[in-house]
Amino acid sequence: MKPLKHFYWLDWMRFIAAFMVVVCHARGYHWVDFGSLPKSEQTFPIKVFFALTRAGLEWVVVFFVLSGFLVGGGVIRRTLDRSFDFSSFAIDRVSRIWVPLIPALILTLVVALICGYPVSFAELIGNVFALQGIFFQNFAHNMPLWSLSYEVWFYIIIGAVGILLQPGIKSKTAAFFMLAVGAVVFTKLSFSYLSCWLLGAFCLFLVSDKFKPAVLISGVTLAVLGSVISQLRSETISFTAASLVAFIPSREIAVLIESAGIGLLTAAICKVEPKGTLLVYMEKFGTKLAAFSYTLYLTHYPILDLWIYFSPTRNPSITAFSFLIFVSKVFSCLLAAWLLYLPFEAKTVSVRAWMRNFGSRRQLMADV
């Protein structure tokens, strides 16, 4: 399978999305709601800070779009040029998802036992096989796991499509079955997120070597507009806007608007090659940060649960000390993710190579 060309700046998007999910969750559990702060602290800057650190779902949508752009778009492109190889695709996706996921689930189990959360081993197995949201809940209070089932089923569906559209493959019964199961699954999961992913996939075909400001401006505008509408439609919004909400689209439509914007933004910037030493360094540094962003996403909630267990009271006021503790919480999530990344996610390429070699040896033995 031919690798995709290098895309610039997308690693920064991946890391920022993961980091902002951490910040949103940390802030939500660290301070009381904005309306419960002292009146003297309900200032415009603090209102902006609280608004920016409550958009967790909107940052998860960035992950979906980027995944669709890189994985879904890649499968479509390879299918069109007749180079799609399902076995290689499956090895890539299995190693990508499960090498970081298994240790993250073990961490979640350990934290749940420390904090006294109920632990269901059936639920654990269900989360291993991406059945949360379908038959099981997120394992042991690790809320971000909900999006992993979506990601896995995106892969299953696009893999089946790749097989069905690939000429020369005689037996396609398994692919039809995979596609049918995926269709049934999305009667339980939200179809709007699959639409977000597909929007990202099709935006790959808008990529041009020539920078197009109109695409960038359109992308930013739609992304911001969709995010704002999504927040206005949020059930946890901290001010009454019933009269305004009655005239705006649903949150599902808002998420699609945001996704279209993120897709256009991605297509606009991914071929903008950094020029100069500083920008080249920045782009490469983004790659280092993005390397452990998936582990960060999977593990930050258990780390925050430990903070809550040992200090369950939310801060009633924003002080220099409370802000320092907030920063410490975020930093602890980053540090724990990096330490868990080193022995596991960092070895993904090696695991992938081993899986390919193992498959090759089995095929060789079968041919003997």
C-alpha positions as CSV (number, residue, x, y, z in Angstrom):
1,M,0.0,0.0,0.0
2,K,1.4,3.3,-1.0
3,P,1.9,5.8,1.9
4,L,0.1,9.1,1.8
5,K,2.2,12.1,1.1
6,H,3.4,14.1,4.1
7,F,0.9,16.6,5.3
8,Y,2.1,19.5,7.3
9,W,0.6,21.0,10.5
10,L,-2.0,18.2,11.1
11,D,0.1,16.9,14.0
12,W,-0.5,20.2,15.7
13,M,-4.2,19.8,15.1
14,R,-4.2,16.4,16.7
15,F,-2.2,17.4,19.7
16,I,-4.2,20.7,20.3
17,A,-7.5,18.7,20.0
18,A,-6.3,16.2,22.6
19,F,-4.8,18.8,24.9
20,M,-8.0,20.9,24.8
21,V,-10.1,17.9,25.7
22,V,-7.9,17.5,28.8
23,V,-8.2,21.2,29.7
24,C,-12.0,21.1,29.3
25,H,-12.3,18.1,31.6
26,A,-9.8,19.4,34.1
27,R,-11.5,22.8,34.3
28,G,-15.0,21.2,34.7
29,Y,-13.9,19.2,37.7
30,H,-11.6,21.8,39.2
31,W,-13.9,24.8,39.6
32,V,-17.5,25.3,40.3
33,D,-19.8,26.4,37.4
34,F,-19.4,30.0,36.1
35,G,-22.7,31.0,37.7
36,S,-21.6,29.8,41.1
37,L,-18.4,31.9,41.1
38,P,-18.4,35.1,43.3
39,K,-20.0,38.0,41.4
40,S,-16.7,39.8,41.4
41,E,-15.1,37.0,39.4
42,Q,-17.8,36.8,36.8
43,T,-15.8,39.1,34.5
44,F,-15.5,39.0,30.7
45,P,-12.0,37.4,30.6
46,I,-13.2,34.6,33.0
47,K,-16.3,34.1,31.0
48,V,-14.2,33.7,27.9
49,F,-11.9,31.2,29.7
50,F,-14.9,29.2,30.8
51,A,-16.5,29.3,27.4
52,L,-13.3,28.1,25.7
53,T,-12.8,25.3,28.2
54,R,-16.2,23.7,27.9
55,A,-16.1,22.7,24.2
56,G,-15.0,19.0,24.7
57,L,-17.3,17.5,22.1
58,E,-16.2,20.1,19.5
59,W,-12.6,19.0,19.9
60,V,-13.5,15.4,19.6
61,V,-15.1,16.2,16.3
62,V,-11.7,17.5,15.2
63,F,-10.3,13.9,15.8
64,F,-13.1,12.4,13.7
65,V,-12.5,14.7,10.8
66,L,-8.8,14.2,10.8
67,S,-9.3,10.4,11.0
68,G,-11.7,10.6,8.1
69,F,-9.3,12.8,6.2
70,L,-6.2,10.5,6.7
71,V,-7.7,7.0,7.0
72,G,-11.0,7.2,5.1
73,G,-9.7,9.5,2.4
74,G,-6.6,7.3,2.1
75,V,-8.8,4.1,1.6
76,I,-10.9,5.9,-1.0
77,R,-7.8,7.1,-2.9
78,R,-6.2,3.7,-2.8
79,T,-9.4,2.1,-4.0
80,L,-9.6,4.5,-6.9
81,D,-6.0,3.7,-8.0
82,R,-6.5,0.0,-7.3
83,S,-3.8,-0.2,-4.6
84,F,-6.0,-0.9,-1.6
85,D,-4.8,-3.9,0.5
86,F,-7.2,-4.9,3.2
87,S,-4.7,-7.0,5.2
88,S,-2.2,-4.1,5.4
89,F,-5.0,-1.7,6.3
90,A,-6.3,-4.1,9.0
91,I,-2.8,-4.4,10.5
92,D,-2.3,-0.7,10.5
93,R,-5.6,0.0,12.2
94,V,-5.4,-2.8,14.8
95,S,-2.0,-1.8,15.9
96,R,-2.9,1.9,16.0
97,I,-6.0,1.3,18.1
98,W,-5.1,-1.5,20.5
99,V,-1.4,-1.0,21.3
100,P,-2.2,2.2,23.3
101,L,-5.8,1.1,24.3
102,I,-4.9,-2.1,26.3
103,P,-2.5,-0.4,28.7
104,A,-4.9,2.6,29.0
105,L,-7.7,0.1,30.0
106,I,-5.3,-1.5,32.6
107,L,-4.6,2.0,34.0
108,T,-8.3,2.7,34.1
109,L,-8.9,-0.6,36.0
110,V,-6.2,0.2,38.6
111,V,-7.6,3.7,39.2
112,A,-11.1,2.4,39.5
113,L,-10.0,-0.1,42.1
114,I,-8.2,2.7,44.0
115,C,-11.2,5.1,43.8
116,G,-13.8,2.4,44.6
117,Y,-15.6,2.6,41.3
118,P,-17.7,-0.5,40.3
119,V,-15.7,-2.7,37.9
120,S,-17.4,-4.9,35.4
121,F,-15.1,-7.3,33.5
122,A,-17.8,-7.8,30.9
123,E,-17.7,-4.1,30.4
124,L,-13.9,-4.2,30.1
125,I,-14.1,-6.9,27.4
126,G,-16.8,-4.9,25.7
127,N,-14.6,-1.8,25.6
128,V,-11.7,-3.9,24.3
129,F,-13.9,-4.9,21.3
130,A,-15.3,-1.4,20.8
131,L,-18.9,-2.3,21.9
132,Q,-19.3,0.7,24.3
133,G,-22.3,2.7,23.3
134,I,-23.8,-0.4,21.7
135,F,-24.0,-3.1,24.4
136,F,-21.9,-1.6,27.2
137,Q,-21.1,1.6,29.0
138,N,-17.6,3.2,29.0
139,F,-15.4,1.1,31.2
140,A,-15.0,2.3,34.8
141,H,-15.9,5.9,34.4
142,N,-13.3,6.6,31.6
143,M,-15.7,8.8,29.6
144,P,-13.6,9.5,26.6
145,L,-13.7,5.9,25.6
146,W,-17.1,6.5,24.0
147,S,-15.4,7.8,20.8
148,L,-13.2,4.8,20.4
149,S,-16.2,2.6,19.4
150,Y,-17.0,5.1,16.7
151,E,-13.4,5.1,15.4
152,V,-13.3,1.3,15.2
153,W,-16.6,1.0,13.4
154,F,-15.5,3.8,11.0
155,Y,-12.6,1.6,10.1
156,I,-14.7,-1.5,9.7
157,I,-17.1,0.2,7.4
158,I,-14.5,1.9,5.2
159,G,-12.5,-1.4,5.1
160,A,-15.5,-3.2,3.8
161,V,-16.2,-0.5,1.2
162,G,-12.5,-0.8,0.1
163,I,-12.9,-4.6,-0.4
164,L,-16.2,-4.2,-2.3
165,L,-14.9,-1.6,-4.7
166,Q,-11.6,-3.3,-5.3
167,P,-11.6,-5.2,-8.6
168,G,-10.2,-8.7,-8.8
169,I,-11.4,-9.9,-5.4
170,K,-13.8,-12.8,-6.1
171,S,-15.3,-13.5,-2.7
172,K,-16.8,-10.4,-1.1
173,T,-19.3,-12.1,1.2
174,A,-17.3,-11.1,4.3
175,A,-17.2,-7.5,3.2
176,F,-21.0,-7.4,2.7
177,F,-21.4,-8.9,6.2
178,M,-19.0,-6.3,7.7
179,L,-20.9,-3.5,6.0
180,A,-24.3,-4.9,7.1
181,V,-23.1,-5.2,10.7
182,G,-21.7,-1.6,10.5
183,A,-25.1,-0.4,9.3
184,V,-26.9,-2.1,12.2
185,V,-24.3,-0.7,14.7
186,F,-25.1,2.8,13.5
187,T,-28.7,2.3,14.5
188,K,-27.3,2.5,18.0
189,L,-24.5,4.9,17.5
190,S,-25.0,8.5,16.1
191,F,-25.0,8.6,12.3
192,S,-24.0,12.3,12.5
193,Y,-20.5,11.3,13.6
194,L,-20.1,8.9,10.8
195,S,-21.1,11.8,8.5
196,C,-18.4,14.0,10.1
197,W,-15.8,11.3,9.4
198,L,-17.0,10.9,5.8
199,L,-16.8,14.7,5.3
200,G,-13.2,14.5,6.4
201,A,-12.5,11.7,4.0
202,F,-13.9,13.6,1.0
203,C,-12.0,16.8,2.0
204,L,-8.8,14.9,1.1
205,F,-9.7,15.4,-2.5
206,L,-9.7,19.1,-2.1
207,V,-6.0,19.2,-1.2
208,S,-4.0,21.3,-3.7
209,D,-0.3,22.1,-3.9
210,K,-1.3,25.7,-4.4
211,F,-2.4,27.5,-1.2
212,K,-6.0,28.7,-1.5
213,P,-6.9,31.4,1.0
214,A,-10.6,31.1,0.2
215,V,-10.7,27.5,1.3
216,L,-8.9,28.4,4.5
217,I,-11.2,31.3,5.3
218,S,-14.3,29.2,4.5
219,G,-13.0,26.4,6.7
220,V,-12.3,28.7,9.7
221,T,-15.7,30.4,9.3
222,L,-17.6,27.2,9.2
223,A,-15.6,25.6,12.0
224,V,-16.2,28.6,14.3
225,L,-19.9,28.9,13.3
226,G,-20.6,25.2,13.9
227,S,-18.8,25.2,17.2
228,V,-20.7,28.3,18.5
229,I,-24.0,26.8,17.4
230,S,-23.1,23.5,19.0
231,Q,-22.3,25.2,22.3
232,L,-25.5,27.2,22.2
233,R,-27.4,23.9,21.8
234,S,-25.5,22.3,24.6
235,E,-27.6,21.2,27.6
236,T,-25.0,22.4,30.0
237,I,-24.8,26.0,28.7
238,S,-24.4,28.4,31.6
239,F,-26.8,31.1,30.5
240,T,-30.4,31.1,29.3
241,A,-30.7,31.5,25.5
242,A,-34.0,29.9,24.8
243,S,-35.2,32.7,22.5
244,L,-32.0,32.4,20.5
245,V,-31.8,28.6,20.4
246,A,-35.3,28.4,18.9
247,F,-33.9,29.9,15.7
248,I,-30.7,27.9,15.2
249,P,-30.0,24.4,13.9
250,S,-29.8,21.3,16.0
251,R,-26.6,20.3,17.6
252,E,-26.2,17.4,15.1
253,I,-26.4,19.9,12.2
254,A,-24.0,22.2,14.1
255,V,-21.5,19.4,14.4
256,L,-21.7,18.7,10.6
257,I,-21.1,22.4,9.9
258,E,-18.1,22.3,12.2
259,S,-16.8,19.2,10.5
260,A,-17.1,20.7,7.0
261,G,-15.1,23.7,8.3
262,I,-12.4,21.5,9.9
263,G,-12.2,19.4,6.7
264,L,-11.7,22.5,4.6
265,L,-9.2,24.0,7.1
266,T,-7.3,20.7,7.0
267,A,-7.2,20.6,3.2
268,A,-6.1,24.2,3.1
269,I,-3.1,24.0,5.5
270,C,-1.8,20.4,5.0
271,K,0.3,21.3,2.0
272,V,1.7,24.6,3.4
273,E,5.3,23.7,3.7
274,P,7.1,25.4,6.6
275,K,9.8,27.8,5.5
276,G,12.7,28.9,7.7
277,T,14.4,27.3,10.6
278,L,11.8,28.3,13.2
279,L,8.7,27.1,11.3
280,V,10.5,23.8,10.4
281,Y,11.3,23.3,14.0
282,M,7.8,24.1,15.1
283,E,6.3,21.7,12.6
284,K,8.6,18.9,13.7
285,F,7.9,19.6,17.4
286,G,4.2,19.2,16.7
287,T,5.0,15.7,15.4
288,K,6.7,14.9,18.8
289,L,3.6,16.2,20.7
290,A,1.1,14.4,18.5
291,A,3.0,11.1,19.0
292,F,1.5,10.6,22.4
293,S,-1.8,12.5,21.9
294,Y,-3.8,9.3,21.5
295,T,-2.4,8.0,24.8
296,L,-3.2,11.4,26.4
297,Y,-6.8,11.2,25.2
298,L,-7.2,7.7,26.6
299,T,-5.5,8.2,30.0
300,H,-6.2,11.7,31.2
301,Y,-9.6,10.9,32.7
302,P,-8.3,8.2,35.1
303,I,-5.6,10.7,36.2
304,L,-8.2,13.3,36.8
305,D,-10.2,10.7,38.7
306,L,-7.3,10.3,41.1
307,W,-7.2,14.0,41.7
308,I,-10.9,14.0,42.4
309,Y,-10.6,11.0,44.8
310,F,-7.9,12.7,46.9
311,S,-9.4,16.2,46.6
312,P,-13.2,15.9,45.8
313,T,-14.2,19.5,46.4
314,R,-14.4,21.9,43.5
315,N,-12.8,25.3,44.0
316,P,-15.4,28.0,44.6
317,S,-13.1,30.8,43.5
318,I,-10.4,31.5,40.9
319,T,-7.3,32.4,42.8
320,A,-3.6,32.2,41.9
321,F,-3.2,29.1,44.0
322,S,-6.3,27.4,42.5
323,F,-5.0,28.2,39.0
324,L,-1.6,26.7,39.9
325,I,-3.3,23.5,41.0
326,F,-5.3,23.5,37.8
327,V,-2.1,23.7,35.8
328,S,-0.6,20.9,37.9
329,K,-3.6,18.7,37.1
330,V,-3.2,19.3,33.3
331,F,0.6,18.8,33.5
332,S,0.1,15.5,35.5
333,C,-2.1,14.2,32.6
334,L,0.6,15.1,30.1
335,L,3.4,13.5,32.1
336,A,1.4,10.3,32.8
337,A,0.5,10.0,29.1
338,W,4.1,10.5,28.0
339,L,5.4,7.9,30.5
340,L,2.8,5.4,29.3
341,Y,3.4,6.3,25.7
342,L,7.1,5.3,25.8
343,P,6.7,1.6,26.4
344,F,3.5,1.2,24.4
345,E,2.3,3.6,21.8
346,A,5.9,4.5,20.9
347,K,6.4,0.8,19.9
348,T,3.4,0.8,17.5
349,V,5.6,0.7,14.4
350,S,7.6,-2.3,15.8
351,V,4.4,-4.1,16.7
352,R,3.0,-3.4,13.2
353,A,6.2,-4.8,11.6
354,W,6.0,-7.9,13.8
355,M,2.4,-8.5,12.8
356,R,3.3,-8.2,9.1
357,N,6.2,-10.6,9.5
358,F,4.0,-13.0,11.4
359,G,1.4,-12.9,8.7
360,S,4.0,-13.5,6.0
361,R,5.4,-16.5,7.9
362,R,2.0,-18.0,8.2
363,Q,1.3,-17.5,4.5
364,L,4.6,-19.0,3.6
365,M,3.9,-22.1,5.8
366,A,0.4,-22.4,4.2
367,D,2.0,-22.3,0.7
368,V,4.6,-25.0,1.5
